[in-house]
Amino acid sequence: MLSKRFISGFLMCSVASLAGIILSQEYLLKDDHLSFLLISFAYFIASCVLVHIFAKRASKSDNKYSFSRVTLLNTFSKLVVLMLLVVVYRLTFPEKSIDFVWPFLGCYILFTIFETRFLMKLAKS
C-alpha cells in the first residue's frame, strides 16, 4: 500500500527529524522536553502515514473533490492538534522554558515539506 518513494522519503525525513530532536535536547534546550518532542514526533509520523493512505485512496476515487477534502482536512486537523499540543504542554509545565518550540517547529517544517511534495506529486497523477 505504501510506495517505495514514500517510504524512502518518509524514512529520511523521520531520521533527520529525530536526530534534530535528540541533538537539540542534548545541546540546545535548557530543560528536559524530550517526552513532549517524542510525542509530537509520533504524531507527525502517524499523521503522515494516515494522510498518505487517505490521499492515495482519494486520488483514485470517482469523486473529484475527495482529494481536496483530504488535504484540507489534514491541514486543519494538524493545525488544531499541534496548537493544542503546544498550549497544553506549556500550561501543564509553566516553569519550563519555551525553547521546546524550536525543535518542534523544525519537525513540523520537515514533515510539512515532505507531505506537500508528496501530495503535489500524487495530485498530478
Long-range contacts (C-beta under 8 A, 24 or more apart in sequence): 1-53, 1-56, 2-49, 2-52, 2-53, 5-118, 6-52, 6-118, 9-114, 9-117, 9-118, 10-48, 10-49, 10-52, 10-114, 13-48, 13-110, 13-111, 13-114, 14-45, 16-110, 17-41, 17-44, 17-106, 17-107, 17-110, 17-111, 20-103, 20-106, 20-107, 20-110, 21-103, 21-107, 24-102, 24-103, 24-106, 25-103, 28-99, 28-102, 28-103, 29-97, 29-99, 29-100, 29-103, 30-97, 30-99, 31-96, 31-97, 31-99, 31-100, 32-96, 33-96, 33-99, 33-100, 33-103, 36-85, 36-89, 36-100, 36-104, 37-100, 37-103, 37-104, 37-107, 39-85, 40-82, 40-85, 40-104, 40-107, 41-107, 43-81, 43-82, 43-85, 44-107, 44-108, 44-111, 47-74, 47-77, 47-78, 47-81, 47-111, 48-111, 48-114, 48-115, 51-115, 51-119, 52-118, 55-119, 55-122, 56-122, 59-122, 59-123, 59-125, 67-122, 67-123, 71-119, 74-115, 82-108
